[in-house]
């Protein structure tokens, strides 16, 4: 095209000259003949029909020849590109494959590419030559980063050659200049097969439903999607090595198990004797990622040990830590979070960090279980749910092993941020009877390692010597993808900011611990509980299949502090809110043990949300006659915000969550909360 | 008699059984059964089956989900005298599928499969029965519910 233009420019003055010359000739002949010819040739392009003079013909020939030459040149270049591209693909194909299946999938991938570049070659050759010189210079032009899927496919032609070195991904990732065109090249590269990561050969390059994170929310979403979209293909990508599992037993039931092999089996016996695994489903429930694209009825595939490091929202695709790319139609981010650490420990030496556990995953449970059997003293820093539950669990063990269990926290009592002060104090006494040494109002100043022991120095001067530390000081929501995806992060609560329907952007939803969502009743919040992960995961799955429902069914949570005391709660349960507690005396029948025996389930939210009618109503086994001399045996505590009940705790009162949920949903101002408390029938079983 | 005390912003009330004998006069707002936001039971207001009902556990979403849905849909829409009697082959497909995944769908005695049509005729009522997989698929009994329930 450029050549044509330059040639044309050269010819233009000649062309004009020729036309004027032509006219002059005619006029002269006209004058001579005293008769004008039929029409005076008006000045026009010399590419018009040749008139008069061999010069014109020469010009026409010249121009024609040049155009033809240009056409031949561009055609050759494009063909050459395609030839080189095909050569390259053949070369990649010839690399050793694992199975023939891979070869067929790669061939399938190439097949659409080849006709695409051919299609490009045939229409106006002039237009296809700019991509060629562009490719040569490997210019990282922003304009060549089209969001649509079809055009990138034609790019791989010239794009392929921009890769400085062929096979290895690090090299491909290393060429930053070609970054925009890189993804397109990568798509075909990953499909074509790579030397380095053999498994990625067979990975699907597209998943209709992509779930990032393999925890509770993700599994609930997968189940929801499969129930609503028949034949759905769901791919879960998790950086953990395990299939989706539930977390609550890791700090409760698994510790109470009598089975010495519990760290391997991860099975726990519920109070009614029924055993189950912490895994939501056994491996046979899932299909392998390789089977996903071809499975007749779809399925759920879990890709373990892979982390999503980059998200391209415009292109609807993600990149894994091994540079594999997976495109999606709908995506769920359920990345959960990472346990927070104390700053003083983070800055401390390696010897301190080695003796510190941040508890969240199965591996943490296994290692803590092992450690707790060998050491003499363990300290838990943190007085919230996790810290208190672990303290009680380890305290139980201490009865047999003589392990010293210490728990320290800045508040005055256990669950100080959740329970009103009187109840928090009562709970702390309960935890003490489980065998835990409580150090309250403790602010950690420094932690050092001295002679194989840890020395924790508190700000008020107290010194605590221990062998191992468990830091249970909160969860940092994982928002690693926010930057690359351009998603908003909430500054108040942390986590990805999503709307009431858990949507961050079109085709992107967030659920579970990482979601800061808008609760229509209770306002914007972020909830880190198991049932919320289930409820929000389910909702996200529903919305990914077109339901468009907001967060409405209020999730609940529960905690057990030893087998004799437990509570269920719903809504905003913040100890800084004014509360009204209505209590009755507890009897032996009002314990979590009895509650689960009755409902036939071990996980209390299960008994609520699953509503399995066939639950075995076990004949009430005679529970040990434990009399509670305390005042707060059982009751209901209402948390108020502007005179409206926004949170409720059912204290040693079970299976009444639907009533509590209803009260929160109504959002009414009740003049006498004692009347509301009557609805719970706290004196009955 | 009830006893009340205040600790700062927190109010504590102790009540006896007698105190709570009188019915409550607290007013609750009537629920709208057609509220689209609410969690639905097994049967949706328009008569369709809610495959996402927690009561189904993982039945509709597992590897045999497609067969389960076919069988149960057929049963649900069955107008026969013995409800679901024309759906035998669907149930058979489902059972065959479930037999391939004994881990997920623990097998019980085979004679249960012949009891299925009779068992199915029982829970056909207007209100949503919290459906147990047992009522629908003989082999997959309540242990499966416990297993597949998350």
Interface residues (C-beta under 8 A of the other chain):
Chain A: X216 X219 X220 X222 X223 X224 X225 X226 X227 X228 X230 X231 X246 X274 X276 X280 X281 X282 X283 X284 X285 X287 X297 X299 X300 X420 X421 X422 X534 X538 X541 X542 X549 X550 X552 X553 X577 X578 X579 X580 X581 X582 X583 X584 X601 X606 X609 X610 X611 X612 X613 X614 X615 X616 X631 X662 X663 X666 X668 X670 X672 X674 X675 X676 X677 X678 X679 X681 X682 X683
Chain B: X2 X7 X8 X9 X10 X11 X12 X13 X14 X15 X16 X17 X19 X20 X22 X23 X24 X25 X26 X27 X28 X29 X31 X36 X37 X38 X39 X51 X52 X54 X55 X56 X57 X58 X60 X61 X62 X63 X65 X66 X69 X101 X103 X104 X129 X130 X131 X132 X134 X141 X142 X145 X146 X147 X148 X149 X150
